[in-house]
Amino acid sequence: MHRKIIFALLVGLIQFVLLPHAGPVLAAGRAQPMQGLGRGLREFGIKPGNSPQENRRRLQEAIDWAAVRGAAILVEPSEEPYPVAGGLILRRNASLIGVHGPTGRGTRHPSKAQPVGSVFRIEDESQPFLTVEGATQVRGIQFWYPRQTRDDPARIIAYPATIRVSQEAPAQGVTLSCLTFYGEYLAMDFNARREKPCEQVLVEHCYGYPLSGEFFRVDYCYDIPRILHCHVNPANRRFIDGGYSKAVIDSVVARRTFSYAIQHTDNAVLMDIFTFGVYGGVLLGPATYGQLTSFNLDCVTVGIHKQGDGAFNRNWQIAQGSIIANTGASLGEIHPILIEGMGHTALSNVEAFSGGNSALTNLRQSQDFLLVRGDRPLTVTMTGCRMRNYAAEEPLTIENPKAWIRALACVDKNERLYETVIGATASGKTAP
């Protein structure tokens, strides 16, 4: 009797915690659907054995059904992935929910080189797979591009974005959570139109390695986008069919793009983000401000590129991170941090160190720690930064005569205390 009571209590707890986020839950020892929350793919006739076009048509019908009700469509786990053609519109109020957390390194069928679970199989080269509107979430799903090469840069397929923000309606209130991408070219494209801006975008726990180098990009987002706990790594499909070759990773670096690119955005928050084997880690565009914390940008040419188009509200607080800048066409273009334009940058406890890595072609060091260039007034403060493995005599390269920089309690490549004041104040007087 006591065991039955305990079991009933556990079932109730599981239902309370998991029901908003996943599909079947245990009830009286049996799998039950999401009662009252939505319907599964198979109820709409979406099956692994259908053609991609038929599944696309049926899935759009399911989304349209859910949009009227504010319901979710459960991407029921399957031994075989669901082939679906691109061009889907995730209508406002509708959500797609699978069963996974992020599955870095990949789920895998016991006898075939393919993922299992809540998986969409994508081969459409002409349209973005999913365009999102607003008041929606996409959660717990794997996106698999089985035809994408692993080892030949000449055979890379430039697929359209897996998830794209609507260009026709202002997408406001979008959650992308616990998503994994295998073989994508551009994972999440939130470059909205100026007249149709996106807002309140949350991207969390998403994993992939886009062969364009672009994992998440956003433009015209004026209400606090958050990019949290994301992981870009060429080994993400390792357990399915192996990681990417050195030649493919080198080709991604050569595209000179950034894993995370922020443009025309107010108070963006990037926290706990990782990337490996790309040209750029994070681009903070001219018309942006916000916070970047707890990051690791590994095997990049430029770790952080901060710009600014004015002196007011073009400020970034950057803290608690490490950058390994060691790859690129020449040593002179390798910089952990590059700052230009206007505004203020506050760097706190940011470490840079470089070395070799057999996964990609690299020069084992950076040119410097920080490059400041341009001809407009800007300010930089640095505290507690550890700077190593740079080739230049000094860690700071200052090519902007109007820049003002102060470093406090930093450490240079020789393990010596580094403190300095460079430049003039806004009044033109020499800084003390």
Backbone torsions as a table, in degrees:
resi	resn	phi	psi	omega
1	MET	NA	-45.5	179.8
2	HIS	-61.9	-38.2	179.1
3	ARG	-63.0	-40.0	179.6
4	LYS	-64.4	-40.0	179.6
5	ILE	-65.5	-44.5	-179.9
6	ILE	-62.9	-42.8	179.4
7	PHE	-61.4	-43.8	-180.0
8	ALA	-62.4	-40.2	178.0
9	LEU	-64.5	-41.2	178.6
10	LEU	-64.4	-41.1	178.2
11	VAL	-61.3	-44.2	178.9
12	GLY	-61.2	-41.2	178.7
13	LEU	-64.4	-44.3	178.8
14	ILE	-60.7	-43.3	178.6
15	GLN	-62.1	-42.5	-178.0
16	PHE	-65.5	-39.9	-175.2
17	VAL	-81.5	-43.0	-170.2
18	LEU	-94.0	-23.9	-171.4
19	LEU	-56.7	-38.8	179.6
20	PRO	-68.9	-15.9	-169.2
21	HIS	-113.6	-14.5	-174.3
22	ALA	-143.3	-176.2	-174.1
23	GLY	-93.3	-100.4	-175.2
24	PRO	-64.4	140.8	172.0
25	VAL	-128.2	162.8	-178.9
26	LEU	-81.2	132.9	173.4
27	ALA	-143.0	118.4	-177.7
28	ALA	54.1	35.1	175.8
29	GLY	81.1	4.6	-177.5
30	ARG	-124.0	151.0	175.2
31	ALA	-74.4	130.7	-179.4
32	GLN	-124.2	150.5	177.5
33	PRO	-73.3	174.0	179.0
34	MET	-75.4	82.2	-174.7
35	GLN	-61.5	122.7	177.0
36	GLY	82.0	-9.6	-176.7
37	LEU	-102.4	-24.8	-178.6
38	GLY	167.9	-165.1	-178.9
39	ARG	-135.6	158.8	-178.6
40	GLY	-86.4	163.1	179.7
41	LEU	-55.4	-41.7	-171.8
42	ARG	-69.5	-23.6	175.5
43	GLU	-65.6	-21.9	177.9
44	PHE	-100.8	10.7	176.8
45	GLY	78.9	17.7	178.9
46	ILE	-87.6	118.1	-173.0
47	LYS	-136.5	154.3	176.3
48	PRO	-59.9	-27.5	-177.7
49	GLY	-83.2	-7.9	179.5
50	ASN	-76.2	164.2	173.1
51	SER	-72.4	156.7	176.7
52	PRO	-57.9	-36.0	-178.3
53	GLN	-69.2	-41.6	179.5
54	GLU	-66.0	-43.2	178.5
55	ASN	-64.0	-35.8	177.7
56	ARG	-63.4	-45.5	180.0
57	ARG	-61.1	-46.2	-178.2
58	ARG	-68.4	-37.2	179.2
59	LEU	-68.2	-36.6	176.4
60	GLN	-64.3	-38.7	176.0
61	GLU	-62.3	-40.1	178.9
62	ALA	-64.9	-42.6	178.9
63	ILE	-62.8	-43.2	179.3
64	ASP	-61.8	-39.1	175.8
65	TRP	-61.6	-44.1	-176.7
66	ALA	-70.1	-33.0	-175.3
67	ALA	-62.8	-36.3	-179.1
68	VAL	-66.5	-30.9	-172.4
69	ARG	-103.4	-8.0	-172.3
70	GLY	67.3	37.3	-173.7
71	ALA	-102.9	172.8	178.4
72	ALA	-112.4	147.7	171.2
73	ILE	-104.2	121.5	179.1
74	LEU	-81.3	122.4	174.0
75	VAL	-85.9	89.4	-173.1
76	GLU	-63.5	134.9	-179.4
77	PRO	-62.6	145.6	-175.3
78	SER	-146.1	150.3	174.7
79	GLU	-65.5	-33.9	178.1
80	GLU	-110.5	133.5	177.7
81	PRO	-62.2	158.4	178.7
82	TYR	-89.5	113.9	174.5
83	PRO	-74.4	127.5	-177.3
84	VAL	-140.9	131.4	176.0
85	ALA	-75.1	159.7	-179.1
86	GLY	-77.2	179.8	178.6
87	GLY	95.0	10.2	178.7
88	LEU	-71.5	144.3	174.0
89	ILE	-113.7	113.2	175.6
90	LEU	-83.5	97.7	-173.5
91	ARG	-62.8	156.6	175.2
92	ARG	-55.0	137.3	177.5
93	ASN	86.4	-17.0	-178.2
94	ALA	-93.8	148.7	-179.9
95	SER	-133.0	153.2	174.0
96	LEU	-117.1	125.0	-174.0
97	ILE	-132.2	124.5	174.6
98	GLY	-108.0	-167.1	-170.1
99	VAL	-104.4	0.5	-168.3
100	HIS	-103.3	151.8	151.8
101	GLY	-80.7	-179.4	176.3
102	PRO	-62.6	137.0	-173.7
103	THR	-113.8	56.6	176.9
104	GLY	-53.1	139.2	-172.4
105	ARG	80.1	-18.4	169.5
106	GLY	97.9	138.7	161.8
107	THR	-72.2	164.9	-179.9
108	ARG	-155.1	136.6	173.0
109	HIS	-63.3	144.5	-178.2
110	PRO	-59.3	-28.0	-174.8
111	SER	-127.9	0.2	-178.3
112	LYS	-134.1	149.8	-179.1
113	ALA	-81.6	74.3	179.1
114	GLN	-155.9	152.3	177.3
115	PRO	-76.7	163.2	177.3
116	VAL	-131.1	162.0	178.3
117	GLY	111.8	-138.2	178.5
118	SER	-88.9	84.9	-170.0
119	VAL	-126.5	128.6	169.2
120	PHE	-99.3	128.4	176.1
121	ARG	-94.9	121.8	-172.0
122	ILE	-121.2	127.9	175.7
123	GLU	-131.8	3.7	-177.0
124	ASP	-73.8	120.7	-179.2
125	GLU	-100.1	3.3	-172.8
126	SER	-109.1	-24.0	-174.1
127	GLN	-135.2	147.7	168.9
128	PRO	-55.1	145.3	-177.3
129	PHE	-67.1	-48.5	-172.4
130	LEU	-139.4	122.6	174.8
131	THR	-105.4	125.0	-174.6
132	VAL	-102.4	143.1	174.7
133	GLU	-97.8	-105.8	-177.6
134	GLY	-147.6	172.8	-179.4
135	ALA	51.5	53.7	-171.0
136	THR	-146.5	164.0	170.7
137	GLN	-141.7	146.9	169.7
138	VAL	-122.1	121.0	-168.5
139	ARG	-144.4	139.7	168.4
140	GLY	69.3	33.5	-174.6
141	ILE	-123.2	148.7	172.9
142	GLN	-108.4	138.2	178.2
143	PHE	-116.3	118.3	-170.9
144	TRP	-120.3	126.5	175.6
145	TYR	-109.5	89.2	-170.8
146	PRO	-67.3	-21.0	-176.7
147	ARG	-89.4	-4.1	-178.6
148	GLN	-70.7	135.2	-179.2
149	THR	-69.7	155.1	172.8
150	ARG	-108.9	-20.9	-167.2
151	ASP	-131.8	-5.3	-174.7
152	ASP	-124.8	105.6	-179.2
153	PRO	-57.5	-30.5	-179.0
154	ALA	-69.5	-16.0	-177.4
155	ARG	-106.3	11.5	177.9
156	ILE	-64.7	130.7	178.2
157	ILE	-95.8	121.8	-178.2
158	ALA	-84.6	72.0	179.4
159	TYR	-61.9	147.1	169.1
160	PRO	-61.8	169.3	-177.8
161	ALA	-55.8	142.6	174.4
162	THR	-67.6	-48.0	177.8
163	ILE	-125.8	127.9	-178.1
164	ARG	-127.7	144.4	175.2
165	VAL	-75.2	148.5	-179.9
166	SER	-61.8	139.3	174.9
167	GLN	-98.3	-5.5	-175.6
168	GLU	-106.7	-23.2	-178.5
169	ALA	-136.1	146.4	177.4
170	PRO	-70.4	107.7	-176.3
171	ALA	-80.5	109.0	-176.2
172	GLN	-129.4	122.0	-175.6
173	GLY	90.7	71.8	-179.1
174	VAL	-127.2	126.4	175.9
175	THR	-115.7	122.6	173.8
176	LEU	-115.7	112.1	-170.3
177	SER	-137.7	138.9	173.4
178	CYS	56.1	50.8	179.2
179	LEU	-110.7	144.6	176.8
180	THR	-128.8	137.0	-177.6
181	PHE	-119.7	132.4	175.9
182	TYR	-123.9	116.3	175.3
183	GLY	83.8	13.1	-179.3
184	GLU	-71.8	160.9	174.5
185	TYR	-104.6	-43.2	173.4
186	LEU	-137.2	117.2	-171.6
187	ALA	-75.9	-64.8	-172.6
188	MET	-129.1	113.9	-176.5
189	ASP	-109.9	101.0	178.2
190	PHE	-110.2	32.6	171.4
191	ASN	-76.5	95.9	-178.3
192	ALA	-85.4	167.3	173.2
193	ARG	-82.2	148.4	-177.2
194	ARG	-57.2	-38.6	-178.6
195	GLU	-82.5	-6.9	177.4
196	LYS	-132.7	65.0	-173.7
197	PRO	-69.8	155.7	172.6
198	CYS	-99.8	156.0	-180.0
199	GLU	-148.3	159.8	176.9
200	GLN	49.5	57.3	178.0
201	VAL	-98.6	125.9	177.8
202	LEU	-118.5	120.7	176.2
203	VAL	-121.0	119.7	-176.0
204	GLU	-143.8	144.2	174.9
205	HIS	53.1	49.7	177.6
206	CYS	-113.5	137.2	-174.1
207	TYR	-126.0	145.4	175.4
208	GLY	176.1	-174.2	172.4
209	TYR	-152.8	89.0	-176.6
210	PRO	-72.4	134.5	-177.0
211	LEU	-79.2	-3.0	166.8
212	SER	-86.2	-13.4	-172.8
213	GLY	89.2	-8.6	-174.8
214	GLU	-104.2	112.6	179.6
215	PHE	-94.2	-52.7	176.8
216	PHE	-138.0	127.5	175.0
217	ARG	-133.3	145.8	-177.1
218	VAL	-142.4	141.6	178.2
219	ASP	-144.1	143.1	-178.6
220	TYR	56.1	64.7	176.4
221	CYS	-131.4	106.9	-168.4
222	TYR	-106.3	9.9	177.9
223	ASP	-134.3	78.0	162.9
224	ILE	50.1	70.4	170.1
225	PRO	-70.6	147.5	179.4
226	ARG	-128.5	125.9	176.5
227	ILE	-117.8	110.7	-168.8
228	LEU	-129.0	137.2	166.7
229	HIS	55.4	49.1	-179.4
230	CYS	-110.3	152.4	-167.9
231	HIS	-138.9	113.8	178.5
232	VAL	-108.8	118.0	-172.0
233	ASN	-154.6	130.1	-179.3
234	PRO	-68.0	-7.8	178.5
235	ALA	-93.0	7.9	-173.2
236	ASN	-65.6	-22.3	177.7
237	ARG	-105.4	20.1	-173.2
238	ARG	-56.3	-44.4	-174.8
239	PHE	-80.2	-8.1	176.3
240	ILE	-87.4	-62.8	-178.3
241	ASP	-141.9	15.1	177.1
242	GLY	103.4	163.6	178.8
243	GLY	-81.8	179.2	-178.8
244	TYR	-80.7	149.4	180.0
245	SER	-73.5	164.1	176.7
246	LYS	-59.5	-39.8	-179.3
247	ALA	-63.7	-39.5	179.0
248	VAL	-68.4	-43.4	178.9
249	ILE	-62.3	-42.1	176.8
250	ASP	-59.7	-37.3	-179.7
251	SER	-68.7	-32.1	176.2
252	VAL	-67.0	-43.8	176.7
253	VAL	-58.7	-41.4	-176.5
254	ALA	-66.5	-14.1	179.5
255	ARG	-76.4	-13.0	173.5
256	ARG	58.5	42.0	177.4
257	THR	-113.6	173.5	-178.0
258	PHE	-115.8	141.2	177.2
259	SER	-62.8	-39.7	-178.9
260	TYR	-127.3	116.7	-175.8
261	ALA	-124.9	122.5	-175.6
262	ILE	-116.7	121.7	179.8
263	GLN	-133.0	146.0	176.1
264	HIS	41.1	64.1	-172.5
265	THR	-142.2	135.7	179.0
266	ASP	-97.3	131.6	170.7
267	ASN	49.0	50.3	176.7
268	ALA	-69.9	147.0	177.0
269	VAL	-124.0	119.2	174.3
270	LEU	-119.3	122.8	-175.5
271	MET	-142.9	135.4	177.8
272	ASP	56.7	58.6	177.3
273	ILE	-114.6	148.7	-177.3
274	PHE	-133.6	143.8	168.4
275	THR	-147.6	157.3	-178.5
276	PHE	-148.2	136.2	170.6
277	GLY	70.5	47.7	177.6
278	VAL	-137.5	166.5	175.9
279	TYR	-66.0	-53.9	-174.7
280	GLY	-124.0	143.3	176.2
281	GLY	-82.1	-66.3	-174.9
282	VAL	-133.0	126.8	173.4
283	LEU	-105.2	121.2	177.8
284	LEU	-109.8	97.3	-168.6
285	GLY	-67.1	173.3	-174.0
286	PRO	-58.1	-41.9	-174.5
287	ALA	-100.6	55.5	-177.5
288	THR	-140.8	160.2	167.1
289	TYR	-155.3	160.5	179.7
290	GLY	158.6	-155.4	-175.8
291	GLN	-130.2	139.2	175.3
292	LEU	-129.0	115.6	-175.2
293	THR	-138.9	154.7	172.3
294	SER	53.6	66.2	-174.1
295	PHE	-128.2	160.5	173.2
296	ASN	-140.0	114.9	-179.1
297	LEU	-115.0	104.2	-165.1
298	ASP	-112.9	133.0	178.2
299	CYS	55.7	63.8	179.4
300	VAL	-124.0	166.7	171.4
301	THR	-88.1	-49.9	174.6
302	VAL	-122.6	122.4	179.7
303	GLY	-73.7	-58.6	-178.6
304	ILE	-129.5	127.5	174.4
305	HIS	-116.2	107.1	-178.8
306	LYS	-104.9	127.0	178.4
307	GLN	-117.6	179.1	177.4
308	GLY	-172.0	134.7	-177.1
309	ASP	-106.1	11.8	178.4
310	GLY	-170.7	172.3	-178.9
311	ALA	-89.4	-19.2	-177.2
312	PHE	-100.2	125.5	172.9
313	ASN	60.1	36.4	172.6
314	ARG	-123.4	50.8	-170.1
315	ASN	-117.6	138.7	178.4
316	TRP	-125.6	134.6	172.2
317	GLN	-102.4	118.9	-173.0
318	ILE	-123.5	120.7	-170.9
319	ALA	-149.9	157.3	169.8
320	GLN	55.4	60.9	-179.1
321	GLY	-149.3	166.6	176.7
322	SER	-130.5	146.5	-178.8
323	ILE	-133.0	128.8	173.5
324	ILE	-114.1	95.6	-178.8
325	ALA	-101.3	112.6	-173.6
326	ASN	-149.4	0.3	-173.8
327	THR	-123.9	153.3	-179.5
328	GLY	152.2	177.7	-177.5
329	ALA	-71.5	-30.7	-179.6
330	SER	-152.4	157.4	-178.8
331	LEU	-60.8	-35.9	-176.0
332	GLY	-63.3	-16.3	179.9
333	GLU	-101.6	3.4	-176.3
334	ILE	-96.2	113.0	-178.0
335	HIS	-139.7	122.4	173.9
336	PRO	-55.4	-41.5	-177.9
337	ILE	-135.6	132.8	178.0
338	LEU	-127.8	125.6	-178.4
339	ILE	-127.2	134.7	176.7
340	GLU	-153.8	176.8	-179.2
341	GLY	85.6	-135.1	-179.1
342	MET	-133.4	179.1	179.5
343	GLY	97.0	-172.2	-175.6
344	HIS	-121.7	144.4	174.2
345	THR	-127.0	124.4	176.7
346	ALA	-108.8	113.4	179.6
347	LEU	-105.0	124.8	-178.2
348	SER	-135.4	122.2	176.6
349	ASN	55.9	45.7	175.3
350	VAL	-103.6	125.9	-177.6
351	GLU	-109.0	140.6	172.4
352	ALA	-129.9	131.1	174.4
353	PHE	-148.4	149.0	-177.2
354	SER	-130.0	163.0	178.2
355	GLY	-178.5	-175.3	-178.7
356	GLY	-80.6	158.5	173.6
357	ASN	-154.8	124.3	-173.5
358	SER	-73.0	-8.9	-177.3
359	ALA	-73.0	-20.2	-177.3
360	LEU	-152.5	164.6	176.0
361	THR	-72.1	131.7	-177.7
362	ASN	-152.8	165.0	-177.4
363	LEU	-106.1	4.7	171.5
364	ARG	68.4	3.8	178.6
365	GLN	-160.3	169.2	175.1
366	SER	-109.8	167.6	177.3
367	GLN	-72.2	-39.7	-177.5
368	ASP	-157.1	-169.3	173.2
369	PHE	-95.8	-43.4	-174.9
370	LEU	-139.3	129.0	172.2
371	LEU	-112.5	124.8	174.4
372	VAL	-116.1	121.8	-176.7
373	ARG	-134.2	169.4	179.9
374	GLY	114.6	-170.0	-178.3
375	ASP	-140.3	23.1	179.9
376	ARG	-117.7	151.2	-178.3
377	PRO	-61.9	133.4	172.8
378	LEU	-151.2	162.1	-179.7
379	THR	-131.2	147.3	179.1
380	VAL	-140.2	132.0	170.0
381	THR	-119.7	141.7	-178.2
382	MET	-131.1	128.2	175.1
383	THR	-134.0	132.9	173.4
384	GLY	64.5	29.7	-179.2
385	CYS	-90.5	132.4	176.8
386	ARG	-103.9	125.1	-170.6
387	MET	-124.6	122.6	-176.4
388	ARG	-140.2	163.8	168.5
389	ASN	58.6	35.4	172.7
390	TYR	-103.5	150.3	-174.3
391	ALA	-83.1	-30.6	-175.7
392	ALA	-66.7	162.4	176.8
393	GLU	-67.7	-39.7	-178.9
394	GLU	-112.4	148.0	-178.8
395	PRO	-72.4	-22.5	-177.0
396	LEU	-108.0	128.3	173.7
397	THR	-110.5	113.2	-174.4
398	ILE	-112.2	109.4	179.9
399	GLU	-112.0	14.1	179.0
400	ASN	-118.0	109.9	-177.0
401	PRO	-68.4	-13.9	-179.1
402	LYS	-102.1	6.6	179.8
403	ALA	-83.8	147.4	174.2
404	TRP	-124.1	123.4	-175.4
405	ILE	-131.0	135.9	172.2
406	ARG	-131.0	128.4	177.4
407	ALA	-114.1	133.6	-177.0
408	LEU	-135.4	130.0	175.2
409	ALA	57.3	40.2	176.0
410	CYS	-99.8	169.5	-177.9
411	VAL	-130.2	129.4	-177.4
412	ASP	-90.2	-173.2	-174.2
413	LYS	-68.2	-17.7	178.4
414	ASN	-96.6	14.4	179.6
415	GLU	63.6	32.3	177.7
416	ARG	-106.9	150.2	175.9
417	LEU	-60.3	133.7	-179.4
418	TYR	-125.9	116.2	175.7
419	GLU	-139.0	135.6	-177.6
420	THR	-159.0	158.6	169.6
421	VAL	-127.7	126.8	-177.1
422	ILE	-126.6	134.6	172.3
423	GLY	96.5	-168.2	-175.0
424	ALA	-120.1	159.9	175.7
425	THR	-78.5	174.8	-178.4
426	ALA	-62.1	-25.6	179.7
427	SER	-79.7	-8.9	179.6
428	GLY	94.1	-3.2	179.1
429	LYS	-82.9	149.4	177.4
430	THR	-64.8	134.5	-178.9
431	ALA	-68.8	146.7	-179.4
432	PRO	-69.5	NA	NA
